[in-house]
Amino acid sequence: MKKLIVTGAANGIGRATVEKAIQAGYFVIGADKDADGLRALQRTYPSDVLETHVADFSQQAVIKGFIPALYDRHATIDALINNAGIYHGKSVYAYSDAEVDEILNVNLKALVYLSKDFAEREMQHEAPRSIVNIASVAGEVGSCDALYGATKAAVIGLTKANAWNFAPFVRVNAVSPALIHDTAIYDTIPEYRRAEYARQEILKDPILPSGVAEVILLLISDAMRHITGRVIPVDNGAYPR
């Protein structure tokens, strides 16, 4: 059974990815700071397909220790989905120093260490492995939340660089969603901004977490074995135009 790590596993895109991956036959290692959300997953799926870890990726010790600790339990892992992220939806002037550090840690620094530590171990096997990072259209066209937009732009740059760094055995790609319905972020976006997203979409079926999860699972599959260093938009055709 192939093994897959999903961060931010308790809700939204992360939870949908966990569910789709289990349905596809993966053993999933899910991590999130939301202990209640992880317990809800554990009540749904048995321990032979799901392992969960409460992990706050704003903390330096967690960022640097998470992957090494997993390899005390697992000899090899096939894929890493860097999904955990923070969005505040507020002006750069409203950020406290602590919030700046937090969003940089969760949205970017965690990806640096988790990806590096995962690839370092898996490259030794000289077998196909995959990393998928969750970027955002905000990283491509900007955001009123400057810190969110900046970190997601950095995720795109990190994805392209690590595709080189981890070749030829670990592929690295990103998905770049636009406005995703039925998520915590959706509820924090002002109505006029949601209307603007909808206006620019040329496909009108609302983008749900499950739709993004399907793209993630496609990216880690053998069908995409020739694809690395790419940013795959999940945006109903809205960007770029």
Secondary structure, DSSP 8 states (H G I E B T S, - for coil): --EEEEESTTSHHHHHHHHHHHHTT-EEEEEES-HHHHHHHHHHS-TTTEEEEE--TTSHHHHHHHHHHHTTT-S---EEEE---------GGG--HHHHHHHHIIIIIHHHHHHHHHHHHHGGGTS-EEEEEE--THHHH--SSHHHHHHHHHHHHHHHHHHHHTTTTEEEEEEEE---SSSHHHHHS-HHHHHHHHHH-SS-S---HHHHHHHHHHHHSGGGTT--S-EEEESTT-S--
